[in-house]
Amino acid sequence: PKGERWTDLVRALTELGVGAILPLRCARGEREPASLDRARRVAAEALKQSRRARLPRLGPAVDIAGLAAAGCRLIVCDPAGGPPSPG
């Protein structure tokens, strides 16, 4: 995400209670997300505000193969509106 959208995304996902945030590196992506240190500070603030118990794990940007190797659950959605397919 461009600009402050990365920190806004980290804040919102932390407030929702996600366990991990791993940015996806894509072929057409314009740049890597901002500093992970800043994202951790934003997540810590959101954690206090939402009274959550666990800070999400923030990792470096990974590609699809890296997500699959890490054992992450991937759900692929069809842009035409078909049902999602896990895999």
Order of alpha helices (4+ residues) and beta strands (2+ residues): alpha-beta-alpha-beta-alpha-beta-beta
